[in-house]
Amino acid sequence: MRTPLVRWSVLSVSLALALTSCAKGTGGGASAPAPSAGQFNPGASYSGTISVMGFGATDEIGTTRVDLAKKSLGGADVKLIEGDLDIQQFLSSVAAGDPPDIIYANRDQIGTFASRGAIMPLTACVQGEQIDTSMYNKNALGQVTFGGEVWAVPEFNQVQITMANADLLKEAGLTIADVNGSNWDKVTAAAKKLVKTPGGKLKVIGFDSKLPEFLPLWAKANGVDLLSADGKTAQLNTPEVVKALEFAVGIYNAQGGFAKVKAARDSADFFGKGNQFAKGELGAMPMEQWYVNVLNDVSPKAPLAFDTFRTPQGQPLAYSSGSSWAIPKGSKNAGAACRFAKTMTLVDTWKAAAQARLDKRKADGKPFTGILTGNVQADAEIEKMLTSGGEPWDSGVKAFYEANKNTFSLPANPADSEFKTAWQDAVNRVLNGQEEPQAALDKAQQDAQKALDEAWAGWTKRTN
């Protein structure tokens, strides 16, 4: 399923800059009076209208859940402010004292929102509405928890698997095991065998290592996280991260450089029937699981092969990311907002949405390939509802459900946005030929650690 978050990686740098420049002055922070559990009551009925920013119920998965959430409120109506979350608009509304009642945000922005005092802690919401947080994916919940508080409710989950063109693999004498990450030397060799550059023009990308977005995945596969478990120490220039970046960039260099690969990548009909796999213009890449559903829809006969992304030890691995629900500081109907977030992410709500998708797919003569949520209990129930699409689709679905059980994430921290900007900028400098990996990551380490130190110091001062 494609959500508004699909476009997040493209916008992350510009949005992070907007957040950094506009967040100051939102005021409040953790020093604002905390709401009490008494304000949230699972038996309460709400009236009026609650405004929801950043979420569009554009398909049956969204509309089914919004209808159930609206029903759970009693008499309140729900106003959806569709489109991706406009961070500048959101923070301005908080500063002006007129925020939406609830926002739909990427989980890696929650720490920064919390540190700026733009959202409220949800401890009272969780207690008052009796939300069972054990149902949420532990990594997803970890991304929105710090300072002893939960700051958002996890929603969709995204993980990566290996996707490849089976015909191109066979033609080059390769298998999916050569490109699933389990042997980096084999991945490099496969990229060189698969790439096609007739007349010096790149026609077939052999392997796309998906930089800058997937540096955390390659680094973790090499044995290290970009950030310490307590969210306070950057680990961007460790030997393991440097080696991971050198390898992932080297994949591009082996195919004529990142500029050529990016140009070919950007020219593809990514969401259409003329996508790179269908047209034989891409050998293999790690990619989020929702793309399996896209490919099944638009090019069901494409010669595809799937596997989990694997570490050099052969173990499945995926970087967990995705969306969440947060309640802005100053929300005029926080109780209804809490109920809305709770209902949108309940097991029964997800099952109802999955049934609506299953019915639609059945009517269209297509298989139901599943949904990954931030709710592990819901995932287990939805997995039972899957219908077979034959191969290679069954293998693709199996791979992303396996990946979803082998995830990691970066911990929440009050400098989420600045930290992400530091490492992504470093990767882009290397990709653009401006710096070597070690130098770029050394600078990123300094910038990221400074941002972390300042943000944590500010957080400690406010909470004390």
PyMOL commands that set and color helices and strands:
alter all, ss='L'
color gray80, all
select helices_A, chain A and resi 4-23+29-31+37-39+60-73+87-95+107-115+123-128+133-135+138-142+166-171+176-178+184-194+198-200+215-221+239-253+258-266+290-298+334-344+347-363+376-383+393-403+416-431+437-463
alter helices_A, ss='H'
color red, helices_A
select strands_A, chain A and resi 49-53+77-81+102-106+145-146+149-150+153-158+160-165+205-207+282-288+304-308+318-319+321-326+407-408
alter strands_A, ss='S'
color yellow, strands_A
deselect
rebuild
show_as cartoon
